[in-house]
Structure formats: structure tokens, C-alpha cells
């Protein structure tokens, strides 16, 4: 009986940690990666446009 209670308590604690700490951290990392990716894409497009316009003159 004690093993079953400890198993249930351990499972609930693991789910608590997963949903309250790990998932929000992963969502934050994905958001950060998307923001950095968009900034890099905009910088790449800006450099490409500037280099093509300066080469044509």
C-alpha cells in the first residue's frame, strides 16, 4: 500500500514539475529561437538588397 501511495505522489509531483517548469521553459526557448530567426532573416534580406543595389550602380 505504501508503494502505491508513493508511486501516485511521485507521478503527481513529476507531472507538476513538467507542466509548471519544463513546458513553459521550452515554450520560451522556442519563442526566442523564432524571434532570433526572424531577425536573422530580415538582416539577410537587407544585406542582399543593399548588395544588389550597390552592384548595379
Beta strands, then each sheet from edge to edge (+ up, - down):
end
